Amino acid sequence: MNWETVVRLLVGVLVGIAGTVTMDVLAGVSRKLGLAMGAKGQWVGRWYLGIARGRFVHADIRSAPECPGEKRAALVGHYVIGIVLAVLYVFGMELAGLSPASFVVAVCYGLGTCVFPWFLVFPALGFGVFGRKGPHELKLFAASVLNHFWYGLGLWWAVNVLRIVEWV
């Protein structure tokens, strides 16, 4: 692995942290404004810990027994995923001939990552595709769209405001 690749990888990590922090902060604002609640972190952490024990799909994650450390597992998993997706963003946009500094590209990429909760996480939690079987008051579909928009905004912010892609 050459030095340029290592630097690009580190840039992806920084972009991922910034994108995920932006997502978390603005998701909190969205919750306070009542726009969308989203799945509870401990449920996702319970799911991650269940995967480690060999259980991927739950009929309803809310009825699964609580696990010690599920909130921590949710936080760590959330940031690892955010970082991995950002590394793919930094490398992938270059390969696709697109600028990671583009607002439209960043937001579309962020929104594109909604496929993970819609088709993987929500069904595995027992909430069905798009979260349509989940608790209606959580507005899972709306929360995923809004939160992943915030993630894309965070990617754009990191690339442009922090100008960290210029390091590469």
C-alpha positions, 0 to 999 in steps of 0.5 A, a space after each residue: 500500500 503506497 503513501 497516497 492510499 494510506 492518506 486517502 484512507 485516513 481522509 475517508 476515516 475523518 470524513 466518516 467520523 464527521 459525517 456520522 457526528 453530523 448525522 447524530 447531532 442533526 438526528 437529535 435535533 430532528 427528534 426534539 422537533 418531532 420530525 422523526 424518532 427512529 429506531 432506538 439505539 439499544 435495539 440496534 446494539 441488541 441486534 449487533 450483539 445477537 449477530 455475534 451470538 449467531 442470531 441475525 433475524 428477530 421476530 421483534 427486537 423489542 421482545 428479545 432479552 436486553 444485553 449488557 453493553 447494547 448501547 455501547 455496541 450500537 454506538 461503536 457499530 454505528 461509527 464503524 459503519 459510518 466510517 466504512 461507508 465514507 471510505 467507500 465514498 472517498 475512493 468510489 467517487 474518484 473511481 466513478 469520476 465524480 467529485 466528493 466535494 459535490 453537494 448533490 453527490 454527497 447527499 445522493 450517496 447519503 440517501 443511497 445508504 438508506 438501503 441498509 436500514 430499509 432492506 437489512 436492519 429493519 427487517 432483521 429487527 422484525 420491523 419489515 422492509 422500510 420499517 413498515 411493521 415497526 412502531 408507527 410513532 417512531 416514523 422509521 422510514 422518515 427517520 432513515 431518509 432524514 438521518 441519511 440526508 444528514 449523513 450525506 450533508 456531513 460528508 459534504 461538510 467534511 470534504 468542503 468545510 474541512 477541505 480534507 480531500 485536498 490533502 490527497 
